[in-house]
Amino acid sequence: MPSPNDPTETADSDGDGVGDNADAFPNDPNETTDSDGDGVGDNADAFPNDPSETTDSDGDGVGDNADAFPNDPTETVDSDGDGVGDNGDAFPNDPSETTDSDGDGVGDNADAFPNDPNETVDSDGDGVGDNGDAFPNDPSETADSDGDGVGDNADAFPNDPTETVDSDGDGVGDNGDAFPNDPSETVDSDGDGVGDNADAFPNDPTETVDTDGDGVGNNADTDDDNDRLSDADEAIAGTDPLNPDTDGDGVNDYRDDLPLDPNETRDRDGDGVGDNGDAFPNDPTEWADSDGDGVGDNADAFPNDPNETTDSDGDGVGDNGDAFPNDPNEWADSDGDGVGDNSDATPNITEELVVTASGGGGGGSVDPLLLLLLASLICYQYGIKRREKDYGILVQSRPIEG
């Protein structure tokens, strides 16, 4: 009820003791004043002097209108608008990040190793952070144990800073291997270009080989294969000075009369043809008998005719087949009359007449008819010879081989 002594008031509609004229909420007994004029009485207004706010749902002292999280008393602002309040956002001004699990200053979204405070980037994607990766841009390498600049994966000697490659795979690095491409050699003590393993004299730069194993290197040894033939003599003979049996026939070159022929070892007659192939191994003038007649080809006037060996008169017909072996003009006597065919006018007719006695006693007479017949035959043969000559036909009798 308004005071009877207050000329400005006459009624108190809500009975709150404040006259309606002075009561901003004359019908609300709980309210009388609206200091900020926002329509909400001061009693109910959490911010009675702030016309933009009336409620603070989470009681955090920031009005709901200004509070980005009106129901979260721990948050009021989301500066980067990422939905996470600034108080809980490790990166309140970065909308792409909210958390930094390892506290390394790089947000989890951008951190390749969000739980490792020592790493944030893996440039080569090999699973090892750049800080701990000796080769951050090489996905095949991460460590260089010996610090030689070559990654352990590619380094044949990862713990030896002086070696990285072993080209021949012999266990010795190329830098320390005198023969980096030869797996059988690593050291050349005398520097002669031949590895110690193959060098018969590893500490003597003037020697490398001792073919005959006599303790004298081939360079100083005058008989490298110890076959009793000097290297100089073998060079002349064409034999191998490093092989005591050049032709491999089981006979030492020195004892082998034919050291370049594997089929021969002896030449008893010294004619240059080995005994195995020499038809006359004890005759230095002969070695072949082509016709097998027992006479060597050199002495055989007919080396390919087993029936002949000599031509005494040199007429090209062997003595065995030559009816006149000492007459170079004759070799055949077709009619056996003792006159050679070349000189015989009738080489095919025996001109010798056997006279038969026609009477008894000590005397005899020739039958005139026989004489006439003989004369006729001779004339007939003579006539044939003349005609052949006249027509230029040369009839030559061929030798008859005996």
Residue pairs with C-beta under 8 A, 6 or more apart in sequence:
1 12
1 15
1 17
2 9
2 10
2 11
2 12
2 19
3 9
6 19
8 19
8 21
8 22
9 19
9 20
9 21
9 22
10 19
11 19
11 20
11 26
12 18
12 19
12 20
12 23
12 26
13 20
13 23
13 26
13 27
14 23
14 25
14 26
14 27
14 28
14 29
15 29
16 23
16 28
16 29
16 30
16 31
16 32
18 32
20 26
22 32
23 32
24 31
24 32
24 33
24 34
24 41
25 31
25 32
25 34
25 41
28 41
30 41
30 43
30 44
31 41
31 42
31 43
31 44
32 41
33 41
33 42
33 48
34 40
34 41
34 42
34 45
34 48
35 42
35 45
35 48
35 49
36 45
36 47
36 48
36 49
36 50
36 51
37 51
38 45
38 50
38 51
38 52
38 53
38 54
40 54
42 48
44 54
45 54
46 53
46 54
46 55
46 56
46 63
47 53
47 54
47 56
47 63
50 63
52 63
52 65
52 66
53 63
53 64
53 65
53 66
54 63
55 63
55 64
55 70
56 62
56 63
56 64
56 67
56 70
57 64
57 67
57 70
57 71
58 67
58 69
58 70
58 71
58 72
58 73
59 73
60 67
60 72
60 73
60 74
60 75
60 76
62 76
64 70
66 76
67 76
68 75
68 76
68 77
68 78
68 85
69 75
69 76
69 78
69 85
72 85
74 85
74 87
74 88
75 85
75 86
75 87
75 88
76 85
77 85
77 86
77 92
78 84
78 85
78 86
78 89
78 92
79 86
79 89
79 92
79 93
80 89
80 91
80 92
80 93
80 94
80 95
81 95
82 89
82 94
82 95
82 96
82 97
82 98
84 98
86 92
88 98
89 98
90 97
90 98
90 99
90 100
90 107
91 97
91 98
91 100
91 107
94 107
96 107
96 109
96 110
97 107
97 108
97 109
97 110
98 107
99 107
99 108
99 114
100 106
100 107
100 108
100 111
100 114
101 108
101 111
101 114
101 115
102 111
102 113
102 114
102 115
102 116
102 117
103 117
104 111
104 116
104 117
104 118
104 119
104 120
106 120
108 114
110 120
111 120
112 119
112 120
112 121
112 122
112 129
113 119
113 120
113 122
113 129
116 129
118 129
118 131
118 132
119 129
119 130
119 131
119 132
120 129
121 129
121 130
121 136
122 128
122 129
122 130
122 133
122 136
123 130
123 133
123 136
123 137
124 133
124 135
124 136
124 137
124 138
124 139
125 139
126 133
126 138
126 139
126 140
126 141
126 142
128 142
130 136
132 142
133 142
134 141
134 142
134 143
134 144
134 151
135 141
135 142
135 144
135 151
138 151
140 151
140 153
140 154
141 151
141 152
141 153
141 154
142 151
142 152
143 151
143 152
143 158
144 150
144 151
144 152
144 155
144 158
145 152
145 155
145 158
145 159
146 155
146 157
146 158
146 159
146 160
146 161
147 161
148 155
148 160
148 161
148 162
148 163
148 164
150 164
152 158
154 164
155 164
156 163
156 164
156 165
156 166
156 173
157 163
157 164
157 166
157 173
160 173
162 173
162 175
162 176
163 173
163 174
163 175
163 176
164 173
165 173
165 174
165 180
166 172
166 173
166 174
166 177
166 180
167 174
167 177
167 180
167 181
168 177
168 179
168 180
168 181
168 182
168 183
169 183
170 177
170 182
170 183
170 184
170 185
170 186
172 186
174 180
176 186
177 186
178 185
178 186
178 187
178 188
178 195
179 185
179 186
179 188
179 195
182 195
184 195
184 197
184 198
185 195
185 196
185 197
185 198
186 195
187 195
187 196
188 194
188 195
188 196
188 199
188 202
189 196
189 199
189 202
189 203
190 199
190 201
190 202
190 203
190 204
190 205
191 205
192 199
192 204
192 205
192 206
192 207
192 208
194 208
196 202
198 208
199 208
200 207
200 208
200 209
200 210
200 217
201 207
201 208
201 210
201 217
204 217
206 217
206 219
206 220
207 217
207 218
207 219
207 220
208 217
208 218
209 217
209 218
209 224
210 216
210 217
210 218
210 221
211 218
211 221
211 224
211 225
211 226
211 242
212 221
212 223
212 224
212 225
212 226
212 244
214 221
214 226
218 224
218 242
221 231
222 230
222 231
222 232
223 229
223 230
223 231
223 241
224 231
224 241
224 242
225 240
225 241
225 242
225 243
225 244
225 253
226 244
227 244
227 245
227 252
227 253
227 254
228 252
228 254
229 237
229 239
229 241
229 253
229 254
231 241
234 240
234 241
234 253
235 241
237 253
237 259
237 260
238 260
239 246
239 253
239 259
239 260
240 246
243 253
244 252
244 253
244 254
245 251
245 252
245 253
245 256
245 259
246 253
246 259
246 260
247 256
247 258
247 259
247 260
247 261
247 262
248 262
249 256
249 261
249 262
249 263
249 264
249 265
251 259
251 265
253 259
255 265
256 265
257 264
257 265
257 266
257 267
257 270
257 274
258 264
258 265
258 267
258 274
261 274
263 274
263 276
263 277
264 274
264 275
264 276
264 277
265 274
266 274
266 275
266 276
266 281
267 273
267 274
267 275
267 278
267 281
268 275
268 281
268 282
269 278
269 280
269 281
269 282
269 283
269 284
270 284
271 278
271 283
271 284
271 285
271 286
271 287
273 287
275 281
277 287
278 287
279 286
279 287
279 288
279 289
279 296
280 286
280 287
280 289
280 296
283 296
285 296
285 298
285 299
286 296
286 297
286 298
286 299
287 296
288 296
288 297
288 298
288 303
289 295
289 296
289 297
289 300
289 303
290 297
290 300
290 303
290 304
291 300
291 302
291 303
291 304
291 305
291 306
292 306
293 300
293 305
293 306
293 307
293 308
293 309
295 309
297 303
299 309
300 308
300 309
301 308
301 309
301 310
301 311
301 318
302 308
302 309
302 311
302 318
305 318
307 318
307 320
307 321
307 401
308 318
308 319
308 320
308 321
309 318
310 318
310 319
310 325
311 317
311 318
311 319
311 322
312 319
312 322
312 325
312 326
313 322
313 324
313 325
313 326
313 327
313 328
314 328
315 322
315 327
315 328
315 329
315 330
315 331
317 331
317 399
319 325
320 401
320 402
321 331
321 399
321 400
321 401
321 402
322 331
322 399
323 330
323 331
323 332
323 333
323 340
323 399
323 400
323 402
324 330
324 331
324 333
324 340
327 340
329 340
329 342
329 343
330 340
330 341
330 342
330 343
331 340
331 399
332 340
332 341
332 342
332 347
332 397
332 398
332 399
332 400
333 339
333 340
333 341
333 344
333 347
333 400
334 341
334 344
334 347
334 348
334 397
334 400
335 344
335 346
335 347
335 348
335 349
335 350
335 351
336 350
337 344
337 350
337 351
337 352
339 347
339 351
341 347
341 397
341 399
342 396
342 397
344 397
345 381
345 382
345 385
346 378
346 381
346 382
346 385
347 397
348 397
349 377
349 381
351 378
353 374
355 364
355 366
356 364
357 363
357 364
357 365
358 364
358 365
358 366
358 367
359 365
388 394
388 395
